[in-house]
């Protein structure tokens, strides 16, 4: 990483903003009524591939823009996981997390503004919530926790391999593309049960916007579930990065 810590904080803010804007923006295009991606509430037209592409690009593009500045965490689970393993200073964990959450909130506010007419036309409040935050479709917090924990562990393990593997050691932009494809694949393959979040800021920041702003046709914020996409990704990140260190070193 290069540049001042202030520049790194700014990179985390704008990177997380872009992640949420492109990722949750794709969900809004797929879920909300009368968008170009969907003329009926649900996933009839845009589909899950649209959502996966949005999140994959939402991670890949900031990585290319800001990876050399801040490390492109964009995710409190990654920041905490790297601090636990000793490759990120604990003194800068809190500022990273604050700017990541602020970026997620700002990105979701932009989505709310851009899709406002479509929120007003979408009467399904679960579809509306789905453009902000995740939930467990089996109505099981345990299933949600396991899904988010395992998914984040696989994500962090894979990302560590892409960035530190010998093949990509001198080809960081190729590694960035690989991480974007990994995110897209995770959403396609493991996104059925919960969404997924795989990122506390991506879920909690937008959920706060949903709860505090006068979102048309909104229902419950489901705070009883909100701890799952915060705690489970952090646990999963620590597990994933430890497994990588044990077998391959750092």
C-alpha positions as CSV (number, residue, x, y, z in Angstrom):
1,X,0.0,0.0,0.0
2,X,1.2,3.5,-0.7
3,X,0.1,7.0,0.3
4,X,-0.9,8.6,3.5
5,X,-3.4,7.0,5.9
6,X,-5.8,9.7,5.0
7,X,-5.6,8.7,1.4
8,X,-6.2,5.1,2.4
9,X,-9.3,6.0,4.4
10,X,-10.6,7.9,1.4
11,X,-9.9,5.0,-0.9
12,X,-11.9,2.7,1.5
13,X,-14.8,5.1,1.5
14,X,-15.0,5.5,-2.2
15,X,-14.3,1.9,-2.9
16,X,-17.1,0.7,-0.6
17,X,-19.4,3.3,-2.0
18,X,-18.8,1.9,-5.5
19,X,-19.2,-1.7,-4.3
20,X,-22.6,-1.0,-2.8
21,X,-23.7,1.3,-5.6
22,X,-22.9,-1.3,-8.3
23,X,-23.9,-4.4,-6.2
24,X,-27.1,-3.2,-4.5
25,X,-27.8,-1.2,-7.6
26,X,-27.9,-4.4,-9.6
27,X,-30.3,-5.9,-7.0
28,X,-32.6,-2.8,-7.3
29,X,-32.6,-3.2,-11.1
30,X,-33.5,-6.8,-10.8
31,X,-36.1,-6.6,-7.9
32,X,-37.9,-3.3,-8.3
33,X,-40.9,-2.8,-10.6
34,X,-40.7,-1.3,-14.0
35,X,-36.9,-1.0,-14.2
36,X,-35.0,-1.9,-17.4
37,X,-33.8,-5.0,-15.7
38,X,-37.2,-6.2,-14.5
39,X,-40.7,-5.1,-15.4
40,X,-42.2,-7.2,-12.6
41,X,-41.1,-7.4,-8.9
42,X,-38.8,-10.4,-8.4
43,X,-36.1,-11.9,-10.6
44,X,-38.1,-12.4,-13.8
45,X,-35.9,-10.7,-16.3
46,X,-32.6,-9.4,-14.9
47,X,-32.0,-12.5,-12.8
48,X,-29.3,-13.6,-10.5
49,X,-26.6,-13.2,-13.1
50,X,-27.3,-9.5,-13.2
51,X,-26.9,-9.3,-9.5
52,X,-23.7,-11.4,-9.5
53,X,-22.2,-9.3,-12.2
54,X,-23.0,-6.1,-10.3
55,X,-21.2,-7.4,-7.2
56,X,-18.3,-8.9,-9.1
57,X,-17.7,-5.6,-10.9
58,X,-18.3,-3.7,-7.7
59,X,-15.3,-5.3,-6.2
60,X,-13.1,-5.6,-9.2
61,X,-13.2,-2.0,-10.4
62,X,-12.4,-0.4,-7.0
63,X,-9.6,-3.0,-6.7
64,X,-8.1,-1.6,-9.9
65,X,-8.6,1.9,-8.7
66,X,-7.6,1.8,-5.1
67,X,-5.9,-1.5,-4.5
68,X,-2.4,0.0,-4.5
69,X,-3.5,2.8,-2.1
70,X,-5.5,1.0,0.7
71,X,-5.3,-2.7,-0.1
72,X,-8.9,-2.5,-1.3
73,X,-10.5,-4.1,1.8
74,X,-13.9,-2.6,1.4
75,X,-15.1,-5.0,4.0
76,X,-14.7,-4.9,7.8
77,X,-14.3,-8.7,7.9
78,X,-11.2,-8.5,5.7
79,X,-9.7,-5.6,7.8
80,X,-10.3,-7.5,11.1
81,X,-9.1,-10.8,9.6
82,X,-5.8,-9.2,8.4
83,X,-5.4,-7.5,11.8
84,X,-5.9,-10.8,13.7
85,X,-3.3,-12.5,11.5
86,X,-0.8,-9.7,12.0
87,X,-0.6,-8.2,8.5
88,X,-2.7,-5.0,9.2
89,X,-2.1,-2.6,12.1
90,X,-4.8,-2.7,14.8
91,X,-4.3,1.1,15.2
92,X,-6.0,1.7,11.9
93,X,-8.7,-0.9,12.1
94,X,-11.3,1.4,13.6
95,X,-10.8,4.2,11.0
96,X,-11.0,1.7,8.2
97,X,-14.2,0.3,9.5
98,X,-15.7,3.7,10.0
99,X,-15.0,4.8,6.4
100,X,-16.2,1.5,5.0
101,X,-19.5,1.8,6.8
102,X,-19.8,5.5,5.7
103,X,-19.1,4.5,2.1
104,X,-21.8,1.8,2.2
105,X,-24.3,4.3,3.6
106,X,-23.4,6.8,0.9
107,X,-23.7,4.3,-1.8
108,X,-27.1,3.1,-0.6
109,X,-28.3,6.7,-0.4
110,X,-27.4,7.2,-4.1
111,X,-29.4,4.0,-5.0
112,X,-32.4,5.2,-3.0
113,X,-32.3,8.5,-4.9
114,X,-31.8,7.0,-8.3
115,X,-34.5,4.3,-8.0
116,X,-37.0,6.4,-6.0
117,X,-39.8,6.2,-8.6
118,X,-39.4,2.4,-8.7
119,X,-39.5,2.1,-4.9
120,X,-42.8,3.9,-5.0
121,X,-44.1,1.4,-7.6
122,X,-42.9,-1.7,-5.8
123,X,-45.5,-2.9,-3.2
124,X,-43.6,-6.0,-2.1
125,X,-41.8,-4.8,1.0
126,X,-39.5,-7.9,1.0
127,X,-38.3,-7.0,-2.5
128,X,-37.7,-3.5,-1.3
129,X,-35.7,-4.7,1.7
130,X,-33.7,-7.0,-0.6
131,X,-32.2,-4.0,-2.4
132,X,-30.8,-2.8,0.9
133,X,-29.9,-5.8,3.1
134,X,-29.9,-9.6,3.3
135,X,-32.1,-12.1,5.1
136,X,-32.3,-15.9,5.5
137,X,-34.9,-17.4,3.2
138,X,-35.2,-20.5,5.3
139,X,-36.1,-18.3,8.3
140,X,-33.2,-19.8,10.2
141,X,-30.5,-17.6,11.8
142,X,-28.3,-20.7,12.2
143,X,-28.5,-21.4,8.5
144,X,-27.8,-17.8,7.7
145,X,-24.8,-17.8,10.1
146,X,-23.3,-20.9,8.6
147,X,-23.9,-19.7,5.0
148,X,-22.3,-16.3,5.7
149,X,-19.4,-17.8,7.7
150,X,-18.5,-20.5,5.2
151,X,-19.0,-18.1,2.2
152,X,-16.7,-15.5,3.7
153,X,-14.1,-18.0,4.7
154,X,-14.0,-19.3,1.1
155,X,-13.9,-15.7,-0.2
156,X,-10.9,-14.7,2.0
157,X,-9.1,-17.9,1.3
158,X,-9.5,-17.5,-2.4
159,X,-8.6,-13.8,-2.4
160,X,-5.4,-14.5,-0.4
161,X,-4.5,-17.1,-3.0
162,X,-5.1,-14.8,-5.9
163,X,-3.1,-11.9,-4.5
164,X,-0.3,-14.0,-3.0
165,X,-0.2,-17.0,-5.4
166,X,3.0,-17.1,-7.5
167,X,1.2,-17.0,-10.8
168,X,-0.3,-13.6,-10.1
169,X,2.6,-12.2,-8.1
170,X,3.6,-9.9,-10.9
171,X,0.2,-9.5,-12.4
172,X,-1.9,-7.7,-9.8
173,X,-4.5,-6.5,-12.3
174,X,-5.2,-10.1,-13.4
175,X,-5.6,-11.0,-9.7
176,X,-8.1,-8.1,-9.4
177,X,-10.1,-9.6,-12.2
178,X,-9.9,-13.0,-10.5
179,X,-11.3,-11.5,-7.3
180,X,-14.2,-10.0,-9.2
181,X,-14.9,-13.3,-10.8
182,X,-14.7,-15.0,-7.4
183,X,-17.2,-12.6,-5.9
184,X,-19.6,-13.2,-8.9
185,X,-19.2,-17.0,-8.5
186,X,-19.9,-16.7,-4.7
187,X,-23.1,-14.8,-5.4
188,X,-24.2,-17.3,-8.0
189,X,-23.3,-20.5,-6.1
190,X,-23.7,-19.6,-2.4
191,X,-26.2,-16.7,-2.7
192,X,-29.3,-18.7,-2.5
193,X,-29.8,-19.0,1.2
194,X,-29.0,-15.4,2.3
195,X,-28.2,-13.0,-0.6
196,X,-25.3,-13.1,0.4
197,X,-23.7,-10.3,2.4
198,X,-20.1,-11.6,3.0
199,X,-19.4,-8.1,4.3
200,X,-20.7,-6.4,7.5
201,X,-20.6,-2.9,5.9
202,X,-22.5,-4.0,2.8
203,X,-25.4,-5.2,5.0
204,X,-25.5,-3.0,8.1
205,X,-24.9,0.3,6.4
206,X,-27.8,-0.1,3.9
207,X,-30.0,-1.6,6.6
208,X,-29.5,1.6,8.6
209,X,-30.5,3.7,5.6
210,X,-33.6,1.5,5.2
211,X,-34.5,1.9,8.9
212,X,-33.9,5.6,9.1
213,X,-35.0,7.0,5.8
214,X,-38.6,7.3,4.5
215,X,-38.3,4.4,2.0
216,X,-41.5,3.9,0.1
217,X,-43.4,0.6,0.7
218,X,-40.9,-0.5,3.3
219,X,-41.7,-3.1,6.0
220,X,-39.7,-4.5,8.9
221,X,-35.9,-3.9,9.0
222,X,-35.5,-7.4,10.5
223,X,-33.1,-6.3,13.2
224,X,-33.4,-9.7,14.8
225,X,-31.4,-11.1,11.9
226,X,-29.0,-8.1,11.4
227,X,-26.3,-9.5,13.7
228,X,-25.8,-12.5,11.4
229,X,-24.3,-10.7,8.4
230,X,-22.1,-8.7,10.8
231,X,-20.7,-11.4,13.0
232,X,-20.6,-14.4,10.7
233,X,-18.4,-12.8,8.0
234,X,-15.9,-11.7,10.6
235,X,-15.7,-15.2,12.0
236,X,-15.5,-16.6,8.5
237,X,-12.7,-14.2,7.5
238,X,-10.6,-15.1,10.5
239,X,-11.0,-18.8,9.7
240,X,-10.3,-18.4,6.0
241,X,-7.1,-16.3,6.5
242,X,-5.8,-18.7,9.2
243,X,-6.3,-21.7,7.0
244,X,-4.4,-20.0,4.2
245,X,-1.6,-19.1,6.6
246,X,-1.4,-22.6,8.0
247,X,-1.0,-24.3,4.6
248,X,0.7,-21.7,2.5
249,X,2.2,-19.1,4.8
250,X,2.0,-15.3,4.3
